[in-house]
Amino acid sequence: MRRITIIEPVSRFAVWSRRMALLSLTSTGLALYLTRARQVDLDAGMAAILAGLVIAAIALGLALAAFSRIWYLGRRGAASAVTGFVLALLILALPLYIAGLRLHAPQSRDISTDLQNPPAFAAPDEALPQRPGLLDRLVPEAPMTRTWRARAMVRPLYLDAPLRETEELARRAASALDLRLEDEGGPADAQAREAAEAALSRLPDDPPPLPPLRPDFPNTPETGGVMSGVEAEMRSVTLEAIGETPILRLPLRLSVRITPVGDRVRIDARATAPQGNYDIGANSALLRAYLAEIAFLDNPR
């Protein structure tokens, strides 16, 4: 007597759900890596990441359809459907959270402790946001409420310390947060290295090098003389630093202004995201962390 073998069909939705989830994981991970390594243009990288997220959403829909077919028709493929469902949820979890923050509490690309007279940048064309990003075009910013504006405000920091000591604290805080100061390894160091290399490569019979150009000194007041130490201490000090966003490693620019106010010192800071605030609140978090680090270094208790 011949036995009849019944082969239950496999749900195609479950099979394609796992395939689409694996494709989304591969494409999104590759696009994220290339964007973090700055091997592709920002808009192209964000478009590739969004395409991977769309594929993950399709995998999630296929998994839900597979669950329905398996429940009502008794098809096989539950393992594939669960795999596609879990992978799609893992891929979409962080983007959905960021999109919710974007709609509920939009973040500003340019935030400062002094809104009337924010600290300036030496190269504003490179520091300030120039154009909207791809995420801004796809997810428009919701209007800020009065409560959110109050939460987004960052107040300046006041310290009972001398100006030079406060400047040293500001530099130490930048080093603690892995920020690169603009005056470290800047054009002056490059010119010094070039001059040293040229001096080492000179032959004995070569003519001596030309003296450096005389700098242009600012006009002194009519009273004349050298600026006194008290007047020099009353001048404000400005520092600039560069950081990175935690996910895409996009640059963040930070400008710090230290101004003496009587017996105290006021620290104003300004953080911008030149290439778009794709890491929601990265510049605001950097500004708050930097001021908190200065306060901790001033009073580590």
Secondary structure, DSSP 8 states (H G I E B T S, - for coil): ---------B-HHHHHHHHHHHHHHHHHHHHHHHHHTT-S-HHHHHHHHHHHHHHHHHHHHHHHHHHHHHHHH--B-HHHHHHHHHHHHHHHHHHHHHHHHHHHS---SEEES-SSS----SSHHHHS--S--HHHHHS------HHHHHHH----EEESS-HHHHHHHHHHHHHHTT-EETTSSSHHHHHHHHHHHHHHH--TTS---------------TT-S---HHHHHHS-EEEEEEEE-TTT--EEEEEEEEEEETTEEEEEEEEE-TT---STTHHHHHHHHHHHHHHHHHS--
